């Protein structure tokens, strides 16, 4: 069996292009709705940190983007913080490299 050609750089480039294409400001009301699709109930370990982050920064501008492989991001440019998630499967904090890419994308708009 032949090994698949795997190019991390091409995957990351495709994801960046998808974010550039799909990123848009998202309202607090939309974030609250998104919260419902992300967390099945309040016992999820990410529920409270997500809710608190949104509540603490409700006067900031948030951005939402979707990537072709189901990954989505929520980014707060004012606080330079964000999360990635795959609905009903996984959630994580965006790290410095991803935040820098999102900053570049948002600032270029």
Order of alpha helices (4+ residues) and beta strands (2+ residues): alpha-beta-alpha-alpha-beta-beta-beta-beta-alpha
